[in-house]
Amino acid sequence: MISVTELRAGTAFEDKGQYFLVLSYEHSKIARGSGNVKVRVRNLETGTTIEKTFNTGAKVADANLTRKKAQYLYNDSIGFHFMDSVSFDQFSVDRKLVADVAKYLKESMDLTLLSVNEKAVAVEIPKIMEYKIIQTGGSARGNTAGSAQKDAVLENNLTVKVPLFIKNGEIIGVDTRTGNYVERAK
């Protein structure tokens, strides 16, 4: 058992038979009352994000979450296929575990698989990834009253808004949490 005041982003715990991964943590105390701990968590089985509130003295069961480095290979009708970076064993993961990050996956990219009791429950990818632009429109000079942007199609067929100075063939960084343009790759 771990105290709820020890929950931080990236910590996993078990509550009522379900496993949760902490995304954010906030501790609040109002006047004479006891403190509350609000955590934003992702249910590792369903993928839903919810907010949970605990009293300061509460305890939750620690989930023995294992992080394993893996490499994405390909996907097919069975699921998404990965290779263990240490033992080079290949295995597949169900589509629903990868659904929220599937559009960002590139062949032979390194990522982290989260598993509980040897069962994969989530996939973590880097926060910022680089992609090559395969198609983008031109820009009209002087058409910039604010921060003007245009659509760009990336190598993984994802469409992102980019500044007007970005051209075809350039490599850009994309935030995988929001899907927004971050910067030109160096």
N, C-alpha and C positions, 0 to 999 in steps of 0.2 A: 504494500500500500504506500502511495505517495501523497503528500499533502497537496492540496490544490494551489497553494502559494508557490509550489515548485514547478508548476506547469509553465512552459515557455514555448515559443514557436518552434515547431519541429518535434516536440515531445508527443509520444503516443500513450494513450491510456484506455482502459476498458471501463465501460459504464453500462450496467444492465445487460451484459452479454454482447455488447457491440463495441467495436474498436473505433477510436477517434484519433485524429491527428490535429494538434493545436496549430492554428494559423496565426492567431494574435491573442494577446493576454492583456487584461486591464484590471487593476486592483483599485477599488474605491471604498472610502470610509466616510460615513456621514455622521457628524457630531458624536453623540454618545453611543450610537448603535454599533453593532458589530460590522466588520468590513465584509464586502462582497467581492468575489472574483468573477469577472466576466471573461469567458474565453470564446473565441470564434473557432469552431472546429469543423473538420470534414469527416463525415462518416466514411470509413474506409471500405465498407461493404457496399453501400448504395451510391457513394460519391456526392451526396448532398451536403451543403454547407449550412450549419445552424449556429445559433448562439446559445451557450449554456451559462447559467449563473449558479455559483456555489457560495455557501457561507465560508468564511475564512478558515474555520477549524475542520472543514470536511476533508475526507480522504477518498481517493479513487484507486482502483487497482492498476498497477503498472503493467503495461503491455510490453512483452519482450519483442520489440520491433527490431528486425534485422535489416540493415541496409547492405545491398549487394551491388557492386559495379557490374554493369552489363553493357552489351553493344547491340543496337537495333540492327536487324538484318533485313527483314521484309515482312509484308503482311499478305495473307490470302484468305480463303473462305473459312479456314480453321481458326485463325486469329493472328496475333502479332508475334513474330518470331524473334528471339533474342539469343545472344551467346554470352555465357558467363565469361568475364574477362580474366578470371584466374584459371579455371579448369577447362575452358573452351568447350563446355557442354552446351548444346543447343536445346532450347525449350520454347514452348509457345505460351502466350498469355491471352486470356479471354478478351474480346473486344471491349466489353463494358469497363474494364479496368483502365484502358488506354484511351477511351473515347474523348475525354476533354483535352488531351495533348496530342492526339493522332495527327492533327493538321500541321503540327510543327516537326514531326519526325522526319529525319533524313537517313538514308541508308548509311550504315557503318558509324552512326553517331554514338557517343558514350553517354550513358545515363545511369540513374540509380533506381533499383527496384526495392520497394519496401515489402517485407514479408513478415507475417505473424505465424508462428508454428509451422514454418516451411511452406506456407501458402502465400503466394503473391497477392497483395492487397492494393498496391498503388505504384505509380511510376512517377519519378521526379526527373524533370529535365532542367537544363540550365535556365536561369532567369532571362538571359539575353542570348539570342542565337543569330548567326549570320546567314543571310540568304542572298543569292544573286538575283538581280532584277532581269526578267526576260522580256517584259513589255511595259512601256509607260508612254503616256501621251506627251505631246509637246507643251510648251508653256508660252503664253502670250505676254510679251514684255509690257510692263506698265499696268498689268491687271492685278495689282497687289495692294488693295486697300488695307488688308489685314495680313494674317499669316496664311498666304495662299498655299494650297496643297492640291495634288493631283493623285489619281489612282495609279498604282503600280502592281503588276502581277509578278509574283516571285516564282522561283524554281519549283516550289511545292504547290503551285496553283493557288496560293493564298493571295488575296487582294488587300493591300495596305495603302493608306494615305501617306504620301511623302512630299517633302518640299519641292518647289518647282525646279531647283538646280540639279536634282538627281536625274541621271540618264540611264538608258538601257545598258546592261552589262556591268553596272556598278554593284558592289556588295554592300549591303546595309545591315545594321543590327535591329532586331525586332524583339520587343518585350513579350515573352511568352505568357505572361500573366494577363496582359490586356490586349495583345495583338497589335500594338501601335509601333510606329517607326521610332527608333531611339537615336541612331546616329549612323554616319557613314563608317564603314569598316576601315581600319587603318592598314 
